[in-house]
Amino acid sequence: MTPKEPGTGARGRRERAGAVVAAVITAAALTVGITGCNDVSAKTADRVELCARVVGKTFNNPFPDDAEKTKKQVRERADELDDMAEQAPDEKLREAIKSTAEKMRNAEIKGKGSSRTVIGYISDQNDRLKDLRNTCLNRNDYK
């Protein structure tokens, strides 16, 4: 009599069925995990892109030829930031964008030849971007 090979019969079918079920469960878990990662990555990408667009709108010429024209342009960009705030994926970023827009509206624009210094301009910009910088660069906000 020849011995049966392992894995044949009812026991072998159960082992193969168990392996197939394990493979299906593993594949499903990986798919769900990958989908979740894609969702997080898409949210992160959207947030980063919005932060970059907002920062791009905040800077102005430190020594403009026409201070009144620059004030008008800065206020128009602040209005654009208010519109962008509505696209923010969370309340914290939305509030940071609105705060930045408000600071832009209140910014003092000095024309060429004024007593403005580069250090003063950088300090003003730093103050204007403080809330936005803290929100956009906080890695915990991207989870």
C-alpha distance (Angstrom), angle and dihedral (degrees) to the residues before:
residue distance angle dihedral
M1 . . .
T2 3.77 . .
P3 3.78 118.5 .
K4 3.79 116.4 -115.3
E5 3.75 116.4 -107.6
P6 3.76 114.9 -110.6
G7 3.80 114.2 -99.7
T8 3.78 96.7 34.3
G9 3.73 124.7 116.9
A10 3.81 127.9 18.4
R11 3.78 94.9 -31.6
G12 3.81 91.9 52.8
R13 3.80 92.2 49.5
R14 3.82 90.4 51.4
E15 3.80 91.0 50.0
R16 3.82 91.9 49.4
A17 3.81 91.4 45.3
G18 3.81 89.9 49.5
A19 3.80 90.5 50.5
V20 3.81 91.0 49.8
V21 3.82 91.8 48.9
A22 3.82 90.4 47.9
A23 3.81 90.3 50.1
V24 3.83 92.0 49.3
I25 3.82 92.0 48.0
T26 3.81 91.2 47.6
A27 3.81 91.7 48.7
A28 3.81 90.9 48.8
A29 3.80 91.9 48.6
L30 3.80 91.6 49.3
T31 3.80 91.6 48.1
V32 3.79 91.9 51.0
G33 3.82 90.2 45.7
I34 3.78 93.1 49.5
T35 3.79 91.9 46.5
G36 3.79 89.1 51.5
C37 3.80 90.5 50.2
N38 3.79 90.9 49.3
D39 3.79 89.7 50.9
V40 3.82 91.6 51.0
S41 3.80 91.0 44.7
A42 3.80 91.7 50.2
K43 3.82 91.3 48.9
T44 3.79 90.7 47.5
A45 3.80 92.1 48.0
D46 3.82 91.3 49.0
R47 3.79 91.3 49.4
V48 3.81 93.9 47.1
E49 3.80 91.4 47.3
L50 3.81 91.8 50.0
C51 3.81 91.6 47.8
A52 3.82 90.5 51.3
R53 3.81 92.3 49.0
V54 3.80 91.6 49.1
V55 3.81 93.5 48.5
G56 3.81 89.1 49.2
K57 3.80 89.5 58.0
T58 3.79 95.9 50.4
F59 3.79 102.5 65.7
N60 3.77 123.0 86.5
N61 3.77 137.6 175.9
P62 3.82 106.9 -76.1
F63 3.82 92.0 -148.7
P64 3.81 108.4 30.3
D65 3.79 122.1 -177.3
D66 3.81 89.8 -135.6
A67 3.81 112.6 36.4
E68 3.82 94.0 -176.1
K69 3.80 92.8 52.6
T70 3.81 89.9 47.9
K71 3.83 91.1 49.6
K72 3.80 89.0 54.1
Q73 3.81 91.7 48.4
V74 3.81 92.0 48.4
R75 3.80 91.0 51.3
E76 3.82 90.7 49.1
R77 3.80 89.9 51.7
A78 3.82 89.4 48.7
D79 3.82 87.5 56.0
E80 3.81 88.6 51.0
L81 3.81 88.9 52.4
D82 3.80 89.9 54.4
D83 3.81 88.0 55.0
M84 3.81 90.7 47.2
A85 3.81 90.5 51.1
E86 3.80 88.3 67.1
Q87 3.83 88.4 61.6
A88 3.81 92.8 55.4
P89 3.81 112.8 119.5
D90 3.80 93.6 -140.9
E91 3.79 140.7 30.2
K92 3.82 95.0 -115.3
L93 3.81 93.1 58.6
R94 3.81 91.2 41.4
E95 3.81 91.0 55.6
A96 3.82 92.5 45.5
I97 3.81 90.7 53.3
K98 3.81 92.0 48.0
S99 3.80 90.6 48.0
T100 3.80 90.2 51.6
A101 3.82 91.0 49.4
E102 3.79 91.1 51.3
K103 3.81 91.8 49.5
M104 3.80 89.2 50.5
R105 3.80 90.9 54.2
N106 3.80 89.7 52.0
A107 3.81 95.0 44.6
E108 3.76 117.7 123.3
I109 3.79 109.4 -126.3
K110 3.77 114.2 -158.4
G111 3.77 123.3 -167.2
K112 3.76 130.9 -131.3
G113 3.78 113.5 -66.3
S114 3.79 93.8 27.3
S115 3.77 123.2 128.4
R116 3.81 90.8 -98.5
T117 3.79 117.0 131.6
V118 3.78 129.3 -154.8
I119 3.80 89.2 -119.3
G120 3.81 89.9 52.7
Y121 3.79 90.8 50.0
I122 3.82 91.9 49.5
S123 3.79 90.4 47.7
D124 3.82 90.7 51.2
Q125 3.80 91.5 48.7
N126 3.80 90.9 47.3
D127 3.81 91.1 52.6
R128 3.80 91.1 46.4
L129 3.81 93.0 51.8
K130 3.81 98.3 40.3
D131 3.83 98.0 102.4
L132 3.77 93.2 39.8
R133 3.80 93.0 47.7
N134 3.80 92.5 49.2
T135 3.80 91.0 50.8
C136 3.79 99.7 40.6
L137 3.79 94.8 45.7
N138 3.80 98.1 42.8
R139 3.80 104.2 107.7
N140 3.81 91.1 -160.1
D141 3.81 89.1 66.3
Y142 3.81 89.8 62.9
K143 3.80 96.5 63.5
